Amino acid sequence: MDHTTVGVIGGGPAGLLLARLLHASGIDCVVLESRDRAYVEQRQRAGVLEQSTVDVLRESGAAARLEREGLVHDGIELRWNRRAQRIDFPALTGGRRVWVYAQTEMVKDLIALQTAGGAPLLFEAEVTAVTGADTDRPVVHYTHQGSDRKLSCDYVVGCDGFHGVARTAIPSGARRTVERVYPYSWFGILADVPPSCDELIYAHSPRGFALHSMRSTTVSRLYLQVPNGTDPAGWTDERIWDELDARFAVDGDWRLERGPITSKAVLPMRSSVTEPMRWGRVLLAGDAAHIVPPTGAKGLNLAVSDVVVLARAFAHLASTGSSALLDAYSDTCLRRVWRAEHFSYFMTTTLHVDPEQGDFATRLQISQLDRIASSPHAAAELAANYTGSVIE
């Protein structure tokens, strides 16, 4: 392979789904992934899928196992001051909901489809540079099986994350990245214990934020707010469960089930947006263009919306010869990106204890949570943002 219409850098969910959508439109592409298949299929990331993401997976033929094994969620629960408030998504959004389905499983499904008859997918193909971004034939330079290789493309799509090569193909003077680093991190654990809840619990506590999620009916995924730089090794299993118990405390007979902890990791929190998302023949999608804190469950879903917009634009170009949709790609996506950034910021700053803000900020957080509980309008806005809008 020395030429393709679309060269896709990155074999995560964004790159794989884009390849699937392009294949369905008869547009040839090549996917280059720097890691091996085993690593990609085990890479832990988000697990909440918006309604629109599930709709896209269904339309692309990649939702068979999701339909069997995914957990449909019709709401979330907010906790603060020992009280609980459920947010009913379908009632507040006209029927929209979310699914819990691990990114690892979505990636496995897409890889299986790709290797069974999709576009070429090369693992352990490390991209070293993209040249000619401002020409009509950019070139992706990569190494594979011990050899240096080149792939010329009509277009290059970077789905290779914030630290990937694609971003650097845009000259520093032509791109602008704005970001916010939060003064706390998430301490995430996986535990072999059935979830103690039917839907996700987001807890505000004077001790810090906590989240109860799940990966399946037998595996729980939980998070604690911790200071930046926290060492997971300093936390015993008993200390973790005790802290989670304290932060989820609520009046009533609810109990947090405990079990063997199989994984521990500390995740920094930040927001970032790179503009524009296109320069010349190089386009950015997913984490290569934007990062959100995980509080709003937007990261994976934003990546999906990016590649849906891209796939439509490439199909429009192929069928009409017009590049109008490709030319509008960055502006189209950034409208959604900034709304998601705002919602993620809102969820993060409303639920986390900021050690630099003090009691005044805490009282504002409690006031906001009380308003969500008492105002159908406030609850509906949260539900609409969480479940996501239809992709433009």
N, C-alpha and C positions, 0 to 999 in steps of 0.2 A: 504494500500500500504506500503510494507516494503522493496521492491527492484524494481529497474528499470535499464534499460541499460544506459540511459543518464538522469541525474538529472540537470535541468536547473534552476538556481537561477536568478530571475528577470523576470517579465511579461511585460516588455516594448517591443518596436518593435523588438529588436534583439532576445530576448528570445522567443517571440511569433512566429516570422518567422522561427526560428530554429526548434521549435516544429512542425510547419506546414510542413517543408521540411523533417524532420525525419519521421513524420507520413506518408508522401507520399512514403517513402522508406521502410515502414514497420518496422521501428525501434521504440521501445517503449521508452517513456520519460515521465517525470513529471515536470510541471512548478510550481515553488513556488514564489509567489509575496507577499511582505510584506504589501502592501497597499490594500484598498478595490477597487472594480471594478470602482466605480464612480470616485475615485481619479485618477486612472490610465487613464481612458478615457478622463479626463479633463486636464491632465498634458501637459502644453504648451512647445513645443520644436521646432525643425527645421521644415521647410515646403517645402524645395526644394529637389526634387528627381531626381537623375541622370538617364540617359537612362538605364543603367544596372539594377538599382534598380527597375524601372518600368517593365523591362523585367522579372525580377525574380518574382515580384508580379503577373504578367500575367500568368507565367508558373505554379505558385502555386495556381491559382484560387482565388487570393485575390485582383483583380484589377477591378471588375465589377463597383463599385461605383467610383473609380478613373477615369475610362474611361468616365463616365457620368459627373462628377463634377470637376475633376482636370483641372487646367489651363495649357495648353501647352505653353511653352515659347521657342522661337527660338533665343533668345539673351538676352543680358543685355545692359544697357547704362551706360557709364562712364561720369562723369561731373567734370570739373575743370576749373578754370579761366573763368567762364561763358560760356564755350563751352561744347558741348556734342558729344560723339562718340559712336555709336552703334556697338556692337560686334555680328556679324551674325554667330550663332553657326552652323547651317546646312551647310552653304557655306564654312565654315572654317574647318569642321570636317568630311565631307562626309555624312552629314545627321543627326548627333546626336543632341539631344535637351534635355531640362529638363522640369519637371512638377512642378507646385506649388500645393501641396496637404498637408494640415496640418497633422502633426504627430498624433494629436488626432484622426483624421478620419482614418488614416492607422491602428492605434491601435484598434479602434472600429471594423473595418473590420476583423482584425485578431482574435480578441476575439470572435466575432460572429461565425467565422468558427471553432474556437477551441471548443467552448461550444456546437456547433451543432454536433460534432462527431470526434473531434480530441483527442489528448492526454489529460490526466488529468491536469486541471489548478486550482490551489488553491490560492484564494485571502486571504489576512490577514494571511498569513503563513510566519512568520518572522524567517528567518534563523539566528541562533545564532553562528554556527561554522561549519567548515568542517574539519573532521579528517581523517587520513589515506591517505592523498593525494599521498604518495609515495608507497601505496600498491595497490593490484589489486581489492580492494573493498572499496573505500572511502565512508565515511558516512556523510550525511548532517543532522545536528541537527536543528530542527525548532520547533516553537510553533504554534499550530492551534486549534482554538475553546477551548482555555484554557488549552490545554494539551501539554506536551513536547513529541515530536515525533522524530523518526529517519528514514532516508531513505538511504539504502545502494545502491550504484550505481556502474556500471562498469566504468563510467566516470562522472565527474561533470563539467558543463560549467557555468562560472560566467558571467552573463549579468546584474549584479547588480550595476554597476557604480563604480566610483573611490573610494567612501567611503564604498563600500559593503564588505561583508565578504569574498568573493572568493579570492580577492587579498591577504588577510592576511593568507590564507591557504598556500600560497607560503612563505617559510621561508625568513625573511628579508635578510639573507645572500645569498640567491639564486636569488633574484630579484633586478633589478636596475631601478629606476624611474628618468628620466631626465625631467626637465620642465622649462618653461619660464613664468613669470608673467608680463603682460603688464601694463604700467603706466596709463591706462585709462580703462573705462568701457563703456558698451552700456546702454543707457536709452531707453528702448523699450516701445512702446504704441500700443494698439489696439484701433481703432476708427471705429465707425459705419458710414462710408462714403465710397462711391465707390472709388477705386484706381484712382489716378491722372495720371496713366501711364499704358501701356499695358504690360510692362516688368520691371524687377527690375532696379532701379537706384542706382548706387554707386557713391557718391559725395565726392570729395576731396575739402576742403575749408579751408582758413586760420583760420576759427572759429572752425574747427574740422570736422570729418567725419559725413556723414548722409547716411542712406539707406532707400529707399522707396520700400517696399514689400507689399504683400497682402495675405489675407487668403481666400478670395472669391471675387466675383464681387461686393459685398456690404460691405466688411470689409477690412480695410487697416491696415497694420502692418508697423510701422516706427521706426527708431532707430536714436539716436543722440550719438555721442561720448561725454562723460562727465568724469570729474576726478573721480578716485576711491573714494569710500565712499560717493558719492552724495546721498542725501536724496530726493526721488521722491516728497515728500510732499512739498518741497521748490519750486516746479515748478507749476505754474498755467497753465491751458489749453492754455490760450492766449500766455503765454511765450513760451510754447512748439511749437505751430504753427508758431509763429514769428521766432523762431530760425531755424525751419525746412525750412521756406521760404527763410531765408538768406543763408542757406547752399546749397539749391538746385537751387539758382539763376542762370539763364542762359539767354543768349540773345535770344529774340524771344517772342512769345505770350503764352508760357507754364504757367499754373497756378496750384498751389497746392490747392486742394479742402480741406476744413476744415469740421469737424463734431464732434459729441460727442465722447470724449475719455472714453473708458470703462475699461481700464486696464493700469497700469503703473508699471514698474519694472526696477531695475538696475541690469545688468548682468556683473559680472567680466569677464575679458578676460585672458585666459592662454592657453598654449600648454603643453602637458604632454604625455610621452610614457613610459610604463612599459615593460621591457624585462626580460626574455622571456615571451611569451604569453601562454606557457604551462610548467607545472612542474608536473612530475608524471602523475596522472590521472585527474588533474585539468587543465582546459583550460579557458582562459579569452577571452571575446569578447566585442566589443563596448567600452563604456566609462570605463569599468573595466580595459581596457588595454591602452586606449589612449583618449586624449581630444584635440580638435582643437578649435581655436577661430572661431566664426561663420561666419567670413568674406568670407570664401571660400565655404560655404555650404557643408561641407564634413562630419560632425559628424555622422548623420544618415546613410549616404551612406557608410561610412567606416564600421559601425556596420553591415550593410546588407552584404557587401563583406566578412566580417569575418565569418558570419554564413553560407553563401553559401559555402565557402571553407571548413568549418567544416562539413556541411551536406554531401558534396561529400566525405570527408574523412571517415565519419562513414558508408556511403553506401558502399564505397570501402572495408572497413574492414568486413562488414557484408557479402558481396558477394564473397570476395576472401580470407578472413582470414588474409590479409596483413595490417599491421599498418603503412605502408610507408607514406601514405598521412597524417595521424595523426602526425607521427613523424616530418614531414616537415611543419606542420601547422604554427608554430611561424615564421619561416623564410619566408614562402610564404606570410603571411599577413603583416609582417613588411616591406617588400619591398614596398607594396602599402601604408602602413601607413606613412612611411617617405616621400614618394612623396607627399601625401596629407598634411602632416605637413609643408613641404616646400612651397607648393602652398598657404596654409592658412597664413603662415608667410609672404609670398610675398604680398598677397592681403592686409593683415593687415598693414604692415609697409609702403606700398606704398600709402595707402589711409588715414591713420590716422595722425594727427598732434602729434608728440612726444614732450611734453613740455621740455624734457631734451636735445633734439638734435639741435634745433635752425634753422636758415635760410639755412645753408648749406644742411641739410637733406631735407628741403622743396624743394630746387632747384633740388635735385636729384629725388625727387618724381615727380615733374613736368616734368623733362626730361624723366623719365620712361613712364609717361602717354602720352607725346608727341610721344614717340617711338611707343607705342602700336597703336596710331592713324595713324602713317605714315608707319609702317612696317607690311606688311601682315604676315611675319614670327612671329613677336611678338604677333600680334593679334591671330594668329592660335594657338600659344602655350597657351595663356590664355584660349581660347575656348576649347582646348583639355583637359586641366586640369579641367576646370569648369564642363564640361559635363561628365568627367570621362572615364576611359578605360574599356574594357571588363574584367570581373572578371576572373582571372587565374583559 
